[in-house]
Amino acid sequence: MFSRFTHSIDSPDSPWVVVNKVRPLEPADYVPQDLAALTGPPGGAGQRMRAEAAEDFLAMEDALRDEGLSLRVSTAYRSFNFQSGIFNDYRNRWGLARAETFAARPGHSEHQTGLAVDVYTTEECRLRACFAQADAYVWLQDNAAAYGFIERYPEGETAVTGFDFEPWHWRWVGADLAQEMRRTGEHTLEEFFRLAPAPDYAD
């Protein structure tokens, strides 16, 4: 029987950790200790995820390729400093308010957990909403839960997650939780774990 208390939602080492605008990582400069390279898919060799997440991602990518589809990896694990650089660049280009709708502050990013990966199929739709039109995205919606992945920032949930629709951003939580969320129809970790929405930062 599924239990919502199998893993912590607070510990950064937990596969179920919930990170958002009001739930920062503790410590803020957390570094996973079991990162593994995503060798295989284009762009993956230079990217890492936590070992179990990486294993499931590569299995998922193999299954997708068997269907005649493919994925490229944009980014997976990002350190606190790397996320700082991304966030500051977006803030300088777009202003703070706009940047915070699509980029997490350092210490608040799922990528820092080593459990998130951004994927794409064409450069034209890399990190853009048009990835949702790709056959690979449709396949992920239908099959990713079996490999432990959820679409972390689904369309229409910005008021809950704090981020715009990101069809490219997939989060590993393990197959048990991913499939239970699919069964219950709860699309975000905040809703599933009965947490308050996180549309804005606390400060």
Residue pairs with C-beta under 8 A, 6 or more apart in sequence:
2 176
2 180
4 192
4 193
6 16
6 176
7 14
7 15
7 16
8 14
8 16
8 17
9 16
9 17
9 18
9 189
9 193
9 195
10 17
10 18
10 23
10 26
11 17
12 25
12 26
12 27
12 30
12 32
12 113
13 32
15 52
15 53
15 115
15 172
15 173
15 174
15 177
16 173
16 174
16 177
16 189
16 193
17 25
17 113
17 115
18 189
18 190
18 193
18 195
19 25
19 104
19 108
19 109
19 110
19 112
19 113
20 108
20 161
20 162
20 190
20 198
21 100
21 104
21 105
21 108
21 162
21 198
21 199
21 200
21 201
21 202
22 196
22 198
22 201
22 202
23 108
23 195
23 198
24 107
24 108
25 107
25 108
25 112
25 113
28 80
28 106
28 107
29 80
29 107
30 80
30 112
30 113
31 79
31 80
32 50
32 77
32 113
32 114
34 50
34 51
34 52
34 114
35 48
35 49
35 50
35 51
35 54
35 77
35 114
36 48
36 49
36 50
36 51
36 54
36 55
37 44
37 45
37 46
37 47
37 48
37 54
38 44
38 45
38 47
38 48
38 49
38 54
38 57
38 58
38 73
38 76
38 117
39 45
39 58
40 58
40 61
40 62
41 58
41 61
41 70
41 71
41 72
41 73
42 70
42 72
42 73
43 72
43 73
43 74
44 58
44 73
44 76
47 73
47 75
47 76
47 77
47 117
48 54
48 76
48 77
48 114
49 57
49 76
49 77
49 114
49 115
49 116
49 117
49 172
50 77
50 113
50 114
50 115
50 172
52 172
52 174
53 114
53 115
53 117
53 148
53 172
56 147
56 148
56 149
56 172
56 175
57 117
57 147
57 149
57 172
59 147
60 143
60 144
60 147
60 149
61 70
61 71
63 143
63 147
64 70
64 71
64 136
64 139
64 140
64 143
67 139
69 121
69 135
69 136
69 139
70 121
70 136
71 119
71 120
71 121
71 136
72 119
72 120
72 121
72 126
73 117
73 118
73 119
74 118
74 119
74 120
74 126
74 127
74 168
75 111
75 117
75 118
76 111
76 114
76 116
76 117
76 118
77 111
77 112
77 114
78 86
78 109
78 111
78 112
79 112
80 106
80 107
80 112
81 106
83 104
83 105
83 106
83 107
83 109
83 111
83 112
84 106
86 103
87 99
87 103
87 104
87 105
87 106
90 98
90 99
90 102
90 103
91 99
91 103
93 99
100 162
100 201
101 158
101 162
101 163
101 164
102 163
102 164
102 166
104 110
104 111
104 163
105 201
106 112
108 201
109 116
110 116
110 152
110 169
110 171
111 118
115 171
115 172
115 173
116 152
116 169
116 170
116 171
116 172
117 169
117 170
117 172
118 127
118 166
118 168
118 169
118 170
119 131
119 136
119 140
119 168
119 170
120 126
120 127
120 131
120 168
121 131
121 134
121 136
122 134
124 130
125 131
125 133
125 134
126 168
127 168
128 168
129 165
129 167
131 137
131 167
131 168
132 155
132 165
132 167
137 167
140 149
140 151
140 170
141 151
144 150
144 151
144 170
144 178
145 175
145 178
145 179
145 181
145 182
146 175
146 178
146 179
147 175
147 178
148 172
148 173
148 174
148 175
148 177
148 178
149 170
149 171
149 172
149 173
149 178
150 170
150 171
150 173
150 177
150 178
150 181
150 189
151 167
151 169
151 170
151 171
151 187
152 161
152 166
152 169
152 170
152 171
152 188
152 189
153 161
153 163
153 164
153 165
153 166
153 169
154 165
154 187
154 188
155 165
155 167
156 165
157 165
157 187
157 188
158 164
158 165
158 199
159 197
159 199
160 188
160 190
160 191
160 197
160 198
160 199
161 188
161 190
161 197
161 198
161 199
162 197
162 198
162 199
162 200
171 189
173 181
173 189
177 192
180 192
181 187
181 192
184 192
186 192
189 195
190 196
190 197
190 198
